[in-house]
Amino acid sequence: MFFWYTYRLDLLAGDGTRIIAPNCFSNYTVQPLGGGCYFDEFINYIQMPQEDGTTFGTLTLVGDSLFPAVVLTAYELANSGYMANYDVNKLFPNGLFTSPKVPLNDQLTIAVNRILAIGSRPHAAYFSALINGTRTAMTAIHEQHLIDMSELLPTLTYYFGYEPAMWNPPPKTIDGTTYNAVDVTTTEAQHPGFTQEYINFWQMIGQISNNKDPVWGEFAIHNMAVQATQNLDSRLHSPVLLSAASQ
């Protein structure tokens, strides 16, 4: 969803600097506003072929809408079997990457840089709606990484010999879903010895360069993902984008 809204911004910017799927074209008689392709065509275009050579192929309920609901459409894609195993060289075909395996953070960073470059210029409400789509999608990405990390944190507290205090009520995502998460502040208050061990742990995690560390590699992976997506989400909520919108 994030790349779809970035694609639309990139397409409509009209500055001759296309970087997101510039070779995706519609086969429909009635073309999308500004050209390019419709949502289902975009998803099928960037999708990697399956082992049998077929592509995703499923049509969503989005139809010809250029502003699909981020969360609902993400659910629909997931329920249809979409695995987000897209071809990075179709998404970014202009030599930005030389490998088919590119860290997601690198892809997201390039896309966010492009959004900021477009959005920092005076723009109409139409562009603001697209920017809001990228914001919602990035927030959802960040929340998913928070959920992944939250599933690991109880293991950490038990490892140090402490009973974790959980958030009550539990935190909610943008779609209203709740998830279990350790309340670190309360845990520290209940177990004073946990505080320094917790600090030392994250300092150690920050120094792990090999994500295949047999003990803490998974923590390192999720920690980097949480920090990276939080930074990107903050950048997309920059006042620069807000102030550039035309009144």
N, C-alpha and C positions, 0 to 999 in steps of 0.2 A: 504494500500500500504506500509505503514511504517513497519507493522509487517511481510509482505511478504519478504521484503528485509532483515529484521533482521533474519527471519527464514532461509533464504538461507545462510547468514553468519554463523549463529549458526550451521547449518547442516555441512557446509564445513570446519569449524574450525578444526575438527579432534582432539580436545583436551579432549574428553570424558565428556564434560560439556554441554550437550544439555538441553536447558530450554524452547525453543519455539516449541510447537507442535511436540514433538519427535515421536508421535504415528501416524503421518499422512504419509500414504504410497500410492504409485501409483498403480492403477489397470491396467495400460497400459503395453503392452509387452515391449516396448522400455522405459526404465526407465530414469528419469531425471539424469543429470550429478550429481554424488555424492549421488544419492538415494533420498529418501523422496517422495514428491508428486509434481505434477504440480500446476500451479496457480489456475485453476478452482477447482481442488480437494482440495487445501488448503482452499479456500474461503468456499466451501461447508462443509468441515470438521469442521471448527471452528464455523460455523453459528449455532445459536440457532434454534431449530425447531419452525415452526409457530404454531399458535393455533390449526390448524388441523393436526399437527404432521409432516407436510412436511418440507423439508429444502429448501434452496434457489434454487438450481437446475439449474439455468441458466448458459449456457456456454458463455464465453466472446470471443472476437476476439483474445485474447492473445495466445490461442493454446498452443504449446509446448515451447513458448518463456520463458526464465527464467529471462529476463530483460524487463518486460512490462513498457511502458511509464506511468509514475506516474500520471500525470494530466489527460491524455486522458482515461486511464483505470479507474480512479476514477469517471470520468464523465459517462463512460459506465456502471459501477456498479450502480451508483445512478439512471441512467435512466432505469435500469433493475429492480429496486425495492429493491436493496440491502440497508439495513438500518444499517449495522455495528453492529447489535445486536448479537455479537459473545459470545460464551461460554468461559469465562475467564479461567475456569479450564481445557478446552481443549487446550487453547493457552499456559497456564502455568500449566501443570498437575503435577508437581513434588512437590506439597505441598507448593508452594510459597505463595498461598493465600488460606484462609479457608472459604471465603465467595464468593457467586456468584456475589456480587455487590462490585466491587473494584474501587476506584477512578482512572480515566484514567491516572492522573499524576503518580500514583504509578506504573502502568503498563509500562508507557513510560520510567520512570526512570530506572526500572530494565532492560528494553531492551537497553537503551542507555548505561548503565553500561556494558552490555555484548558486545555491539558494540565497545566500547572503549577498553575493555580487549582484544578483537580479533584484532582490528585495530592498537593498539599500538605496536604490534609485527611486525617484517618485513613481508611484504606480497606482493603478486603478483598483477598485474594489474587487474586480475579477481576480487579480493577482493576489490580493489579500486572502481571498477564499482558498486559493491553491496553497498559499503559505500556511494557512491554518490547517490544511490537510496534512502537510508535511510535519507540522508540530504535533498533531494528534498521533500520527503514526510513530514518530520518534519517541514520544512519551510512552506509547504502548511497548515499543522495543525495550526501552529502559526498564519499564515495569516487569517485563518478562525476565530480564536478567536479575532484577531484585528478587523475584520469586525463586529463581534458580539458586541464588545465594542463600535465601532464607531457609531453604530446605537443608542446607549444610550447617548453618550456625548452631542448631541444637547439638549436633555431633561434636562441635568444637567445645561448647560449654561442658558437656559430659566428659570430654577428653581431659579437661582441666579439673574434673571432679566436682562440678557445680551443677545444681538444678537450674535450668534457664527459666527466667520469667518471660512469659509471652505477652504480646500486646493484647489488651482487652479493652474495647473491642478490637478485633484484628483489622489491619489496614485494608483499604479497598483500592482496586485498580480503576481506571477511567470508565470501565464498563460496569462497575459496581460489584465485581467479583471480589470476595475476601480471600485472604491467604494467611497462614500462620507465620508469624515472624517473632524473633527474639527481641524483647525489650531490653536493649543493652544497658540503658541507664538504670532501670530497676534491678536488673541482674547484678550490676556493680554495687548498688546500694545494699542489696541483700547479702552479697558475698564480696567484702572489701578486697580480699586477696585476688579476686578475678581481674581487677582493674589493670594492674601492671602486667599481668600475664597476657591480657587482651592486647595491650599496647605493644608488648614485645612480639606477639604473634603477628600482628599486621606489619610491623617493621620487617620481620623475617619474610613474610609473604611478598612484600615489595621488592625483596632482593632475589627472589627466585626467578631465574632466567629460563630455566628448563621447565616447561609446563607439564612434562612427563614425570616430574618428581613423584615417586611412588606413594608418598604420604600426603603432600600438600599441593600437588599439581592442580587438582580440580579447584581448590580454593583460589589458587593464583589465576587460573583461567577466568573464573567468574568475577573475581575482584577486578581484573583488568577490564572486563566487559562492562561491569557496573560503572566504573570510573569513567570509561570512555563515552558510554552512552549518556551518562549524566552531564558530561561536559558538552556534548553535541546538543542535547536537549536544551541546555542553558543558552547556548549560542543561538538556537532558533527562536528563543524568546527574548532576544536582544532588543532593547529600546530602539536601536537603529532601524529595525524592520518596521516597528510600530510607527515611528515618526515619519517614515518615508511614504506611508500610505496617504493617498490623496483624500481630501475631505469631500 
